[in-house]
Amino acid sequence: MGVISGYPDPARVALGLATATILGALASEILGGLVPCELCLTQRLPYYFGIPLLLASLLAPARSVRVGLRLCALAFFLWGTYLGVYHAGVEWKLWSGPTACTGTGSDVSFDAMADLNNARVVPCDQVQFRFLGLSLAGWNAGLSLLISVLVGFSLGLRKAGAEPTRQTQP
């Protein structure tokens, strides 16, 4: 991994952390059996957009392109921080959540209605899992904020026009 002034590149760390976070969310659903609510699924969107932007910023040759891609990624992860705080607040009953947390009900057929007994609907204000006192929404808020800070640091590492001295670690 490349380093600048002896520290790991914050954009690479942010990319790794973001990738681990979304993979953890998907694993909690697939392997852990947790069923995400509508807000949980919405909180994944910043990762789906931000991760490719961060990856592209690491591969982009021009500094101006790297900065632009990272600014866009930063905006997505700040949005993710907001979504995590909002969802955690809904879970703690600090404010009310969306009134239609389970979908719009469009395209309902008799076949779909027959399957309603097997469907598991998870309200947005019910916590399915807590770790160290925080729900997954609370953890997501903190991780999104940390990723945002790392992306922000990656923007301020170099003075305009100066290229860093890159070293590689064995």
C-alpha positions as CSV (number, residue, x, y, z in Angstrom):
1,M,0.0,0.0,0.0
2,G,1.3,3.5,-0.8
3,V,2.1,5.8,2.0
4,I,2.6,9.6,2.2
5,S,4.9,10.9,4.9
6,G,4.8,7.5,6.7
7,Y,1.0,7.3,7.0
8,P,-1.4,5.2,4.9
9,D,-3.3,7.0,2.2
10,P,-6.6,8.0,3.9
11,A,-8.5,7.4,0.6
12,R,-7.3,3.8,0.6
13,V,-8.3,3.4,4.2
14,A,-11.7,4.9,3.5
15,L,-12.2,2.6,0.6
16,G,-11.3,-0.4,2.7
17,L,-13.5,0.6,5.5
18,A,-16.5,1.4,3.3
19,T,-16.1,-1.9,1.5
20,A,-15.9,-3.8,4.8
21,T,-19.0,-1.9,6.1
22,I,-21.2,-2.7,3.1
23,L,-20.0,-6.3,3.0
24,G,-20.8,-6.6,6.7
25,A,-24.3,-5.2,6.1
26,L,-24.9,-7.7,3.3
27,A,-23.5,-10.6,5.4
28,S,-25.8,-9.7,8.3
29,E,-28.7,-10.2,5.9
30,I,-27.5,-13.2,4.0
31,L,-25.6,-15.1,6.7
32,G,-27.1,-13.6,9.9
33,G,-30.7,-13.7,8.8
34,L,-31.4,-10.0,9.6
35,V,-34.1,-8.5,7.4
36,P,-33.4,-4.9,6.5
37,C,-36.1,-2.3,6.7
38,E,-36.6,0.5,4.1
39,L,-34.3,2.9,6.0
40,C,-31.6,0.2,6.2
41,L,-31.7,-0.3,2.5
42,T,-31.6,3.4,1.9
43,Q,-28.5,3.7,4.1
44,R,-26.7,1.3,1.7
45,L,-27.0,3.7,-1.3
46,P,-24.1,6.0,-0.3
47,Y,-21.9,3.0,-0.2
48,Y,-23.1,1.8,-3.6
49,F,-22.2,5.2,-5.1
50,G,-19.3,6.2,-2.9
51,I,-17.2,3.1,-3.2
52,P,-16.9,3.2,-7.0
53,L,-16.1,6.9,-6.8
54,L,-13.3,6.3,-4.3
55,L,-11.9,3.5,-6.4
56,A,-12.0,5.6,-9.5
57,S,-10.2,8.4,-7.6
58,L,-7.4,6.1,-6.7
59,L,-7.0,5.1,-10.3
60,A,-7.4,8.6,-11.9
61,P,-4.1,10.0,-13.2
62,A,-5.1,13.7,-13.0
63,R,-5.1,15.4,-9.6
64,S,-8.2,17.5,-10.5
65,V,-10.1,14.4,-11.4
66,R,-9.1,12.7,-8.2
67,V,-10.2,15.7,-6.2
68,G,-13.5,15.9,-8.0
69,L,-14.3,12.2,-7.5
70,R,-13.4,12.4,-3.8
71,L,-15.5,15.4,-3.3
72,C,-18.5,13.5,-4.8
73,A,-17.7,10.5,-2.6
74,L,-17.4,12.8,0.4
75,A,-20.9,14.1,-0.4
76,F,-22.3,10.6,-0.5
77,F,-20.7,9.5,2.7
78,L,-21.9,12.7,4.5
79,W,-25.4,11.8,3.2
80,G,-24.8,8.3,4.7
81,T,-24.0,9.9,8.0
82,Y,-27.2,11.8,8.0
83,L,-29.2,8.7,7.1
84,G,-27.6,6.7,9.9
85,V,-28.3,9.5,12.5
86,Y,-31.9,9.8,11.2
87,H,-32.5,6.1,11.4
88,A,-30.9,5.7,14.8
89,G,-33.1,8.6,16.0
90,V,-36.2,6.8,14.7
91,E,-35.1,3.7,16.6
92,W,-34.6,5.7,19.8
93,K,-38.0,7.3,19.3
94,L,-36.4,10.8,19.2
95,W,-38.5,11.6,16.1
96,S,-41.0,9.8,13.9
97,G,-39.9,7.8,10.9
98,P,-41.5,7.5,7.5
99,T,-45.1,6.6,7.6
100,A,-44.7,4.0,4.8
101,C,-41.6,2.2,5.9
102,T,-42.5,-1.0,4.1
103,G,-43.2,0.1,0.6
104,T,-45.9,1.6,-1.6
105,G,-48.2,-1.4,-2.1
106,S,-48.3,-1.0,-5.9
107,D,-48.8,-4.0,-8.2
108,V,-50.7,-6.0,-5.7
109,S,-52.2,-9.3,-7.0
110,F,-54.0,-12.2,-5.4
111,D,-50.8,-14.3,-5.8
112,A,-48.8,-11.7,-3.9
113,M,-51.4,-11.4,-1.2
114,A,-51.3,-15.2,-0.7
115,D,-47.6,-14.9,0.1
116,L,-48.1,-12.2,2.7
117,N,-48.3,-14.8,5.5
118,N,-44.7,-15.8,4.7
119,A,-43.4,-12.2,4.4
120,R,-41.4,-10.7,7.3
121,V,-42.0,-7.0,7.6
122,V,-39.5,-5.1,9.7
123,P,-40.6,-1.7,11.0
124,C,-38.0,1.1,10.8
125,D,-38.3,1.9,14.5
126,Q,-37.6,-1.6,15.7
127,V,-34.0,-2.6,16.4
128,Q,-33.1,-6.2,15.4
129,F,-29.5,-6.2,16.7
130,R,-27.4,-4.1,19.0
131,F,-23.7,-4.3,19.5
132,L,-22.2,-2.5,22.5
133,G,-25.4,-0.6,22.9
134,L,-25.7,0.7,19.4
135,S,-28.0,-0.5,16.7
136,L,-26.6,-1.2,13.2
137,A,-28.0,2.2,12.2
138,G,-26.0,3.9,14.9
139,W,-22.8,2.0,13.9
140,N,-23.5,3.0,10.3
141,A,-23.7,6.7,11.3
142,G,-20.3,6.5,13.0
143,L,-18.6,4.6,10.3
144,S,-20.0,6.9,7.6
145,L,-18.7,9.9,9.5
146,L,-15.3,8.2,9.9
147,I,-15.2,7.4,6.2
148,S,-16.1,11.1,5.5
149,V,-13.3,12.3,7.7
150,L,-10.8,10.0,6.0
151,V,-11.9,11.2,2.5
152,G,-11.7,14.8,3.8
153,F,-8.1,14.2,5.0
154,S,-7.3,12.7,1.6
155,L,-8.2,16.0,0.0
156,G,-5.9,18.1,2.2
157,L,-2.8,16.0,2.1
158,R,-1.0,18.0,-0.7
159,K,-0.5,21.6,-1.5
160,A,-1.7,22.6,-4.9
161,G,0.8,21.5,-7.6
162,A,3.0,19.5,-5.2
163,E,3.2,15.8,-5.7
164,P,3.9,13.7,-2.6
165,T,6.9,11.5,-2.2
166,R,5.6,7.9,-2.4
167,Q,7.2,5.1,-0.7
168,T,6.2,1.5,-0.7
169,Q,6.1,-0.7,2.4
170,P,7.3,-4.3,2.1
